[in-house]
Amino acid sequence: MISHRQPAVRRPLAAVALAIAAAAAPLPAAAQDAAGTGSTPRGATAPLSLNLAQAYRAALEQDAVIGAAEAAAAARRERLPQARAQLLPNVSANASRFRNDLESVQPGLAGQPVRSEQQYTSSSRALTIRQPLYRPFNFADYQQAKAQVEDANATLDKELQNVAVRVSGAYLEGLLAQDQLALVLAQKEAYTTQLDAARKRFAAGAGVRTDIDEAQARVDMTVAQELEARQNLDYTKRQLQVMVNAPIARLAPVDPDKLRATAPDPGALLRWTDRAEQASPELRALRAQLEAARFEIEKAQAGHKPTLDAIAQWSISDSDNVTRVNSRYDNKSIGIQLNVPLYAGGYVNSQVRQAVAEQERVGLALEATRRDLALRVEKEYRGLTEGALRIRALEQAVRSAETMVHSNRRSFEAGSRTLVDVLNAEEQRVTALRDLANARYLYMISRIRLRALAGEADEQAVQEINAWLQP
């Protein structure tokens, strides 16, 4: 006898999309309190609802990594005025005042020693101006300081590029976690509906116990998956919270109608590689370090060279003793001072060898980074190319999975399919939706990473991604 099965409730793709949007919406107050994110304690920052562009701007202001990078760059920029100061005139003044107690012994007329004591004061003042004329070490140090400032600016620029990648990555991970939770909740609801229907059929004598057990097992599994998904969503929000320094209430989900995943021009890879080699902050920093290493060699070689300074001095000294009562000396002098190093025990030669080895190390690091950069550009470029194709393929897979769910339910109602077939089709549809969401986020993050490798991950690049999100 063919069992008469009750029709199952169908959840099309649009319903799942609504479930995703509902999961992304703010929780009711009671649910927030249960989750520990309800009313804001006095003095605490209220949870924020941010889109990607707002999160990026907040991170620029609040991210501790960026703050540390800016402070480090500001500190390193001071190398330039310090090095310049070594080439400018140095003016110094000194003054002294002494009380002298002089005891002298001289032979007397009868050959007997005659002792005498004098107490007097003496003082002096001097003003000295020294102008370096030839200081090869100082000049090389000044040129090195300019290279080090460029290194500092490039390193800061690298961190600014990275903050766009880090914020976008954390934000998109949060969106993926939102989608995964929504899919788990939708799957749980579908399995629960099937479980209720199986129990009714069994109670009516039209079903089998196996259907109840199978549906119950699927429901139990989604309960565990829901706990994991909620934990993952909380963690991803906290990752973003660290950057913006404020709790996150809601993330703006992706609008599938706005996201048009297009593959880049097949011939654009070489152009992207060239742009990265020219503008990459990472390469700019290493090129500046290589330039600084070259001047470090010149500084070491300066240990073999003489130095020449021009010196002008004006000094006044006063003395009041027995032989020169109320004497005063006023001396003005001007001249040059030459210092010639002769031998330092091999210290200078060792410094030169050390600087040459350091320059070689930086040069090899630059070449290694250049090769690695080209590889990373190709990876992200292919992420866009293959990601666009994968998104289109998964969109078709979702449509096919929807059709398969519908067909299995119709066949189940007709008695030619089992409940297990319906549940498997439902699971396959959710898997396709999850893979589609993941592919979209991978495409989006590849886009911002590629811009960052070329030194173009600025607010405009973030706005391009933000335009694909719902208001």
C-alpha positions in Angstrom: 0.0 0.0 0.0 1.3 3.4 -1.0 1.5 5.8 2.0 -0.2 9.1 1.5 2.4 11.7 2.5 1.6 15.2 3.5 3.1 17.9 1.4 6.3 19.5 2.8 6.8 23.2 3.2 9.1 24.5 0.4 11.7 27.2 1.2 12.9 28.8 -2.1 16.1 30.8 -2.6 14.3 34.1 -1.9 13.2 32.8 1.5 16.7 31.8 2.4 17.9 35.3 1.3 15.3 36.8 3.6 16.6 34.7 6.4 20.1 35.9 5.8 18.9 39.5 5.9 16.9 38.8 9.1 20.0 37.3 10.8 22.0 40.4 9.8 19.4 42.7 11.3 19.7 44.0 14.9 18.6 41.5 17.6 15.6 42.4 19.8 16.4 43.9 23.1 15.7 40.7 25.0 17.8 38.6 22.7 20.6 41.2 23.0 20.5 41.0 26.8 20.6 37.2 26.6 23.6 37.4 24.4 25.4 39.9 26.7 25.0 42.8 24.2 21.9 44.5 25.5 21.8 47.8 27.3 25.0 49.8 27.2 26.6 50.2 30.6 27.1 53.8 31.8 30.3 55.2 30.4 30.7 52.5 27.7 30.5 53.2 24.0 27.2 52.3 22.4 27.4 49.5 19.8 27.7 50.8 16.3 26.1 49.9 13.0 28.8 50.4 10.4 29.2 49.9 6.7 32.6 49.2 5.4 33.6 52.8 4.6 32.6 53.9 8.0 34.6 51.1 9.6 37.6 52.1 7.5 37.4 55.7 8.6 37.0 54.7 12.2 40.0 52.4 12.0 42.2 55.2 10.6 41.3 57.2 13.7 41.2 54.5 16.4 43.4 51.6 15.3 46.3 51.2 17.6 48.5 49.7 14.9 48.1 52.8 12.8 48.7 55.0 15.7 51.9 53.2 16.5 53.0 53.4 12.9 52.4 57.1 12.7 54.3 57.7 15.9 57.2 55.6 14.6 57.3 57.5 11.4 57.3 60.8 13.3 60.2 59.7 15.4 62.2 58.5 12.4 61.6 61.8 10.5 63.5 63.6 13.2 66.7 62.0 11.8 66.8 64.6 9.1 66.9 67.8 11.2 69.3 66.1 13.5 71.7 65.2 10.6 71.3 68.7 9.1 72.3 70.2 12.4 75.7 68.5 12.2 76.4 70.6 9.0 75.4 74.0 10.5 77.5 76.3 12.7 77.8 75.3 16.3 77.8 78.1 18.8 78.8 77.6 22.4 79.5 79.8 25.4 81.3 79.0 28.6 82.2 81.0 31.8 84.2 80.2 34.9 85.1 81.9 38.1 87.7 80.6 40.6 89.0 81.6 44.0 92.7 80.8 44.1 95.0 80.1 47.1 98.6 80.3 45.9 101.5 79.3 48.1 105.0 79.9 46.8 108.5 79.2 48.2 111.5 81.3 47.0 115.1 81.6 48.2 115.8 84.6 50.4 119.0 86.8 50.5 120.6 84.6 53.1 119.7 81.5 51.2 116.9 80.7 53.5 113.5 79.8 51.8 110.9 82.5 52.0 107.3 81.4 51.9 104.5 83.6 50.7 100.7 83.1 50.2 98.4 84.8 47.9 94.6 84.6 47.7 92.9 86.1 44.6 90.0 85.5 42.2 90.1 84.8 38.5 87.3 84.5 35.9 87.0 83.9 32.2 84.3 84.0 29.5 84.4 82.6 26.0 82.2 82.5 22.9 83.2 79.9 20.3 81.7 79.4 16.8 82.6 76.2 14.9 81.6 75.8 11.2 82.3 72.4 9.7 84.0 72.8 6.3 84.8 69.3 5.4 83.1 66.5 7.3 82.5 63.5 5.0 80.9 61.5 7.8 78.3 64.3 8.5 77.5 64.8 4.9 76.9 61.1 4.3 74.9 61.0 7.5 72.7 63.8 6.1 72.1 61.9 2.8 71.4 58.7 4.8 68.9 60.6 6.9 66.9 61.6 3.8 66.8 58.0 2.7 65.7 56.9 6.2 62.9 59.5 6.2 61.7 58.1 2.8 61.8 54.6 4.4 59.7 55.8 7.3 57.1 57.4 5.0 56.9 54.3 2.8 56.6 52.0 5.9 53.7 54.2 7.2 52.1 54.1 3.7 52.4 50.3 3.9 50.5 50.2 7.2 47.9 52.5 5.7 47.5 50.1 2.8 47.3 47.2 5.3 44.6 48.8 7.4 42.3 48.8 4.3 43.0 45.1 3.8 42.7 44.3 7.5 39.4 46.2 8.0 38.0 44.8 4.8 39.0 41.3 5.7 37.6 41.5 9.2 34.4 43.1 7.9 33.9 40.5 5.2 34.7 37.7 7.6 31.9 39.1 9.8 29.5 39.2 6.9 30.4 35.6 6.0 29.8 34.6 9.7 26.4 36.4 9.5 25.5 34.5 6.3 26.6 31.2 7.8 24.4 31.8 10.9 21.4 32.8 8.8 21.9 29.6 6.6 22.1 27.4 9.7 19.0 29.0 11.1 17.1 28.5 7.8 18.4 24.9 7.6 17.3 24.3 11.2 13.8 25.6 10.5 13.5 23.5 7.4 14.6 20.4 9.2 12.3 21.2 12.1 9.4 21.5 9.7 10.2 18.1 8.2 10.5 16.6 11.7 7.1 17.9 12.7 5.6 16.6 9.4 7.3 13.2 9.9 5.8 12.9 13.5 2.3 13.7 12.2 2.6 11.2 9.4 3.9 8.5 11.9 1.1 9.3 14.3 -1.4 9.0 11.5 0.1 5.6 10.5 1.3 6.9 7.2 5.0 7.3 8.0 7.9 5.4 9.4 10.1 5.8 12.5 13.2 6.1 10.4 12.0 9.5 8.9 11.6 10.9 12.5 15.0 9.7 13.5 16.7 11.0 10.4 15.0 14.5 10.7 15.8 14.6 14.4 19.4 13.9 13.8 19.6 16.7 11.2 17.9 19.1 13.7 20.4 18.1 16.4 23.3 18.7 14.1 22.1 22.2 13.2 21.7 23.1 16.9 25.5 22.4 17.3 26.2 24.3 14.1 24.2 27.2 15.3 26.3 27.5 18.5 29.5 27.4 16.5 28.1 30.0 14.0 27.1 32.4 16.8 30.5 32.0 18.4 32.2 32.7 15.1 30.1 35.7 14.4 30.9 37.1 17.9 34.6 36.6 17.3 34.7 38.2 13.9 32.8 41.3 15.3 35.4 41.5 18.1 38.2 41.4 15.5 36.6 44.5 13.9 35.9 46.0 17.3 39.6 46.0 18.1 40.3 48.1 15.0 37.5 50.7 15.4 37.7 50.7 19.2 34.0 50.4 19.6 31.5 47.5 19.9 29.8 46.4 16.7 26.0 46.0 16.6 25.4 45.3 12.9 27.3 44.9 9.6 25.8 46.0 6.3 25.2 42.8 4.2 26.1 42.4 0.6 23.4 43.3 -2.0 23.6 40.6 -4.6 21.9 42.8 -7.1 24.7 45.4 -6.8 27.6 43.0 -6.9 28.6 42.4 -10.4 31.7 40.1 -10.3 33.6 40.8 -13.6 36.9 39.3 -14.5 39.7 41.8 -15.3 41.2 42.2 -18.8 43.3 39.0 -19.5 46.2 41.2 -20.5 46.1 43.4 -17.4 48.3 41.2 -15.3 51.5 42.7 -16.7 50.2 46.2 -16.1 49.2 45.4 -12.5 52.7 43.9 -11.9 54.4 47.0 -13.3 52.2 49.2 -11.1 53.0 47.2 -8.1 56.8 47.3 -8.8 56.6 51.1 -9.2 54.3 52.1 -6.4 54.4 49.3 -3.8 55.1 50.8 -0.4 57.0 47.7 0.5 59.4 48.0 -2.4 59.7 51.8 -1.8 60.8 51.1 1.8 63.4 48.6 0.7 64.7 50.8 -2.0 65.1 53.6 0.6 66.8 51.1 2.9 69.2 50.2 0.1 70.0 53.8 -0.4 70.6 54.3 3.3 72.9 51.2 3.3 75.0 52.8 0.5 75.5 56.0 2.6 76.4 53.8 5.6 79.3 52.6 3.6 80.3 56.2 2.9 80.0 57.0 6.6 82.3 54.1 7.4 84.8 55.1 4.7 84.8 58.6 6.2 86.8 57.2 9.1 89.9 57.3 6.8 89.4 60.9 5.8 90.4 64.2 7.5 88.0 66.8 8.8 88.3 70.6 8.6 86.5 73.1 10.7 86.5 76.9 10.8 86.7 78.3 14.3 86.2 81.8 15.7 86.5 82.5 19.4 86.3 85.5 21.7 87.5 85.1 25.2 87.9 87.4 28.2 89.8 86.5 31.4 90.3 88.5 34.6 92.9 87.9 37.3 93.7 89.8 40.5 97.0 88.7 42.0 100.1 90.4 43.5 102.0 90.5 40.2 99.1 91.5 38.0 96.6 93.5 40.0 93.2 93.9 38.3 94.6 92.4 35.1 92.2 91.7 32.1 92.9 89.8 28.9 90.6 90.2 25.8 91.5 87.7 23.1 89.9 87.3 19.6 91.0 84.5 17.4 89.9 83.0 14.1 91.3 80.1 12.2 90.9 76.5 10.9 91.3 73.2 12.6 92.4 70.1 10.7 92.1 66.6 12.1 93.8 63.7 10.2 93.1 60.1 11.3 96.3 58.0 11.1 95.6 54.5 12.5 92.6 53.0 14.4 93.7 49.4 14.7 91.6 48.2 11.8 88.4 49.4 13.3 87.5 51.5 10.2 88.2 48.7 7.8 85.9 46.4 9.8 83.1 49.0 9.7 83.4 49.3 6.0 83.2 45.5 5.5 80.2 45.4 7.8 78.4 48.1 5.9 79.1 46.4 2.5 77.7 43.2 3.8 74.6 45.0 5.1 74.1 46.6 1.7 74.3 43.2 0.0 71.7 41.9 2.5 69.2 44.7 1.8 69.7 44.3 -2.0 68.9 40.6 -1.8 65.9 41.3 0.4 64.7 43.8 -2.2 65.0 41.3 -5.0 63.3 38.6 -3.0 60.4 40.9 -2.1 60.1 42.0 -5.8 59.7 38.4 -6.9 57.3 37.6 -4.1 55.3 40.7 -4.9 54.9 39.6 -8.5 53.7 36.2 -7.3 51.2 37.8 -4.9 49.9 40.1 -7.6 49.3 37.1 -9.9 47.6 35.3 -7.1 45.1 38.1 -6.4 44.6 38.8 -10.1 43.7 35.2 -10.6 41.5 35.4 -7.5 39.5 38.1 -9.4 39.5 36.2 -12.7 38.7 32.8 -11.3 36.5 34.3 -8.6 34.2 35.9 -11.1 33.8 32.6 -12.9 33.3 30.7 -9.7 30.5 33.1 -8.6 28.6 32.6 -11.8 29.0 28.8 -11.6 27.8 28.8 -8.0 24.8 31.0 -8.8 23.9 28.4 -11.3 24.5 25.7 -8.8 22.2 27.4 -6.3 19.4 27.5 -9.0 20.0 23.9 -9.7 19.9 23.0 -6.0 16.6 24.9 -5.7 15.2 22.9 -8.6 16.5 19.6 -7.0 14.9 20.4 -3.7 11.6 21.1 -5.4 11.8 17.9 -7.5 12.7 15.8 -4.5 9.8 17.2 -2.5 7.4 16.5 -5.3 8.7 13.0 -5.7 8.5 12.5 -1.9 4.9 13.5 -2.0 4.3 11.0 -4.8 6.1 8.3 -2.9 9.1 7.7 -5.2 11.6 9.5 -2.9 12.3 9.2 0.8 12.6 11.9 3.4 16.4 11.3 3.4 16.5 12.4 -0.2 14.6 15.6 0.7 16.9 16.4 3.6 20.0 15.7 1.5 18.7 18.0 -1.2 18.1 20.7 1.4 21.6 20.3 2.7 23.1 20.5 -0.8 21.2 23.7 -1.4 22.5 25.2 1.8 26.0 24.1 0.9 25.7 25.8 -2.5 24.5 29.0 -0.8 27.4 28.9 1.7 29.9 28.4 -1.1 28.4 31.2 -3.1 28.6 33.6 -0.2 32.2 32.6 0.5 33.1 33.0 -3.2 31.7 36.5 -3.2 33.7 37.6 -0.2 36.9 36.0 -1.6 36.3 38.0 -4.8 35.9 41.2 -2.8 38.9 40.8 -0.6 41.1 39.8 -3.7 40.1 43.1 -5.2 41.2 45.2 -2.2 44.4 43.1 -1.8 45.3 43.7 -5.4 44.9 47.4 -5.0 47.0 47.3 -1.8 49.9 45.5 -3.6 49.9 48.4 -6.1 49.8 51.0 -3.3 46.2 52.0 -4.2 44.2 50.7 -1.2 42.8 54.1 -0.2 39.3 55.3 0.7 38.3 55.2 -2.9 39.1 51.5 -3.2 37.2 50.8 0.0 34.2 52.8 -1.3 34.1 50.6 -4.4 33.6 47.6 -2.2 31.2 49.5 0.1 29.0 50.3 -2.9 28.2 46.6 -3.1 26.6 46.6 0.4 23.1 47.3 1.4 22.4 50.8 2.9 
